[in-house]
Amino acid sequence: MGQLLLDSGLATLAVKPLQEAFSRTPSSHTGHALVLALLEAGRTPELTALLSGPRAANLSDETLETISVRAGADGALTDRVTALRRAATPKLDEQG
């Protein structure tokens, strides 16, 4: 339902069902849709909370790039995306 609302240009209405879906079954697909809805609805505090929570690990690099591009001058969002990317990148001593 959330994806349908988002595709119909109703990002604000899409947020709640997408949050519920992502909470039940976190996946990169649902996470991407939720991030898009939050960005389009201008709900930056909720996006920041998502990026700071344990489910942020389910967000794909494509989703993080979308946030970086669309966050613009929002330092809190870009800083959080940078931290998530660093955490996801294996350190030199962990690479095979």
Protein Blocks (a to p, Z undefined) as FASTA:
>chain_A
ZZmmmmnopamlmmmmmmmmmmmmgcfklmmmmmmmmmmnopmklmmmmmmmmklmmpcf
klmmmmmmmnmmalklmmmmmmmmmmmpccfklpZZ
